[in-house]
Amino acid sequence: MKKDVLVDAGVLISLTSSCLDNMLYFFAEKHKVRFIIPPSVEQEVVGRPLQSKIKRYLFSALRIQAAIDDGIIVVVDAEVKEKTAKLMKAANNLFYIKGKPLHLIDPGESEMLILAKELGVEYILIDERTTRMLIEAPLKLKDHLADEFKVNVIVNKKNFQYLTAEISALRALRTSELVMLSYENGYFLDFQSLQPAILEAVLYKIKYAGCSVGFREIKEYLNEVQ
């Protein structure tokens, strides 16, 4: 039985730019994981870079296209425009500071969340912190924003209830957690005694590529496996 995972554009760019996209092949071939993206993500990470020939993103775009051609990444479309707009409106009118709503997510993240529910996908690979906290701990996100802006943050209860019903069952994974799962499932076995050192290097590589994993978190995980 295949397990589907919806993948955000940022994760794909992080993996391919770090030459770690073989992890997707590893999970697809060894554990029957199917990595799914909507057409908007395909356009963002493949179509636009190839059409515009922006050299900075060509390497990632070509590697992602290869994974799509190989069936490792599957592009799945669904009619979710109205639901996407509704969810984005609710999210961007969830928290208020001094009477003004805070912008939390864009159309891309909104489509990912709605598509996951429409397809019955439980796991989303996403590094973007705000979206992950919106899924996992919206009240902690509220506290974080209050601390950041040094003001009281008001919650729209109706939108909070709607978002909880729509997305709270989703499970967000970061690129760092994919790397850790890869290590635990034998992805780095060919490196033999160098496995812990390779793991540390990879975790720092994806951290500096944009994954929101902390130095303390990396250190704690390395202590567990060494």
Summary of the structure (lengths in Angstrom):
residues: 226
radius of gyration: 18.4
end to end distance: 32.9
largest distance: 57.5
contacts: 688
relative contact order: 0.14
helix: 64%
strand: 12%
